[in-house]
C-alpha cells in the first residue's frame, strides 16, 4: 500500500550513508514521491510536460504587452522545438505535448460576460484530464496564453479573496499605466462574477488553458502521478482544485517562486514552499521543468545510495 | 575573444523567444558561462565532479559527531558508487573522481601546531590543480573529511575576521556542548596562527582537502572552466583564493546555501548569491552537483531557443 511505501521510504532514508537530515529537503521530497508512487525505492523515468494554450477575450482591455496572435505563434514555436520549455524538457528527459485549445475562439471578455460557457469549461477540463499519460511518473503542466496573468489574477482574487491589485502583476511586462488598468480589469471581473464556487470562478474568469491545467492536475492525482506546479497561472488554476477539495494538491510540490508579483502570495495561500526561486516569469511550465532536476536528484539519492550496513560505514 | 563571446551571448539573449528578462537568473548564468567559455552559444557536455578527502588532527579535540575512520570508509563508498554524490553526478551527467589525500597521516591538531608543513600544503594544492581535466567544461569540487567543518570555520575566521563562534556550526550534527567546544577550538587555532596571509591560514588551519579544492578552483580559472561552489568547506577554501587575488572567483557561482550555520555569512563575504537553498549540509559537492542541472538548463535555453525572427513570433 501507499502508506507502507511511505513508511518504507522513511526507514530506508534513515539508514543511508549520510548524517541524519543532511540532504535537507531532498529527503522529504524523495519520501513524498515514494509514498505517492507506492514504492519505497522509486525511480523517475518518464516525466511528462504538458502545455495548454488558450486565447483571452479580456485582451480587448489592453492588459498585455504582447498582441494575442503571439499565443498561436508560440504554439508553433513549441511544435518546432524553439521555446525555452522545449530545451528544459529535453535537458531533464521529459516528453512534451502541446494542446492548442480553440485559439480562433478566444474566451469572452470577462469584464462583459462569463469567460466560458459550462460546455466550454467542461471540455477544457476533459482535454486536460485526457492529456495526462497514465504511464508517466511525474507531471508538469505549463501554459501559453496572451492575457492569462489577468485571468489568473481574477481567478485567484475570486477564490482566495483580497484586493484585485494584490493579485495583479506585470505579466510579460506591462508598464505602470498598464498595471493599473489590469488591476481595474481584474476588480471589474471579480465584482461581476462574484461566486463562492471555485469552479464557477474558473469558468467565469479563467481560460481554457487554466481549466485544462486543473483537469490535468486532477487526473494526475487519480493516477497517483506527482505534480510539479509552475508559476502564477498554473498555481491559480490549481487553487481552484485546492478550494474545491481539501488536500487536492497533496500530490503536488511548487517547482519555483516566479517573479510575477503575486506568486509568492499564491504559494503561501496554497501552503507550498517553492523548490527554486530564480526570478523566472516565463510560464510554459519552465520553472517547474527546471525543478524536475531537483526531484530527480532527490529520488536518485534516495534509491541509489547504499545504507551504512551495505557500505560498511560507521553510523556515528 | 571572451569579451566578444560575452557580448555575443548578450545580443543573442535579447533576441530569444521570451519576454525580456523572463528567464531571470538563467539568462545571467548563460551569458556568464558563454563569456568564460569564449563561445556565444555554448554547450555543457563534460561536467567534472572532483572529491578530495583528508583527515584532521583536530578531531582529537572531540569536534565531530562521527569518528575519523569514517573519512576512509566514505572514500570506499564513493569508489563503490554508494554515496549521494555518486547518484547526483550520474543524474547530471558528470564524471566523478575521488582523491584520498594521505588519510593515514592526518594534519596536525591546529590547536597545537600548524596543520600542515609548507611541503604538505603545496603538495595538496598541486594535487588539486592536477585533478582538473582541462577538457571538462564545468567543475564541482567536493570534499570528505571528518573534522573539516572545524578546519573550515578556522580558515574563514582567520581570512575574513569576526568571532570564532560566528563561523562555527554543527557540521555532521554535534550537540550544544560539542558546538561550544568546537567554537573554543576554532578560537584557539585562530589565535595561535594569527596571520594576514590567506595561504598561511590555509596551511596552518586548513586541511589537505581544502587546499586541494583551492588548487582545483585555481586550475579551472586557468583553463576558463566555470566552477560551481559547494557548501561551507568548499567556500572556505575558495575564500583563501578570493582574499589572495581580487576577482579570483569570478569564474565561480555558488551552487547552494547550505544549512551549516555560517555558510550564509560566507556567501555574503564572497558576494555570491546561491542558486539553491534546500537545507543540504552533506558536503561531498552534493549541493553544487544538484546545481549542475540549473546551469545546464540555463545554457540549454540560451543555446537551443529560436530567436523571434527565426520562429516568426511577434516581439511585442
Interface residues (C-beta under 8 A of the other chain):
Chain A: X16 X17 X18 X19 X20 X21 X22 X23 X24 X25 X26 X65 X66 X67 X69 X70 X73 X74 X76 X77 X80 X81 X82 X83 X84 X86 X87 X88 X90 X91 X92 X172 X173 X259 X275 X276 X277 X278 X279 X280 X281 X282 X286 X289 X290 X293 X294 X296 X297 X300 X301 X304 X305 X306 X310 X311 X312 X313 X314 X316
Chain B: X16 X17 X18 X19 X20 X21 X22 X23 X24 X25 X26 X65 X66 X67 X69 X70 X73 X74 X76 X77 X80 X81 X82 X83 X84 X86 X87 X88 X90 X91 X92 X172 X173 X259 X275 X276 X277 X278 X279 X280 X281 X282 X286 X289 X290 X293 X294 X296 X297 X300 X301 X304 X305 X306 X310 X311 X312 X313 X314 X316
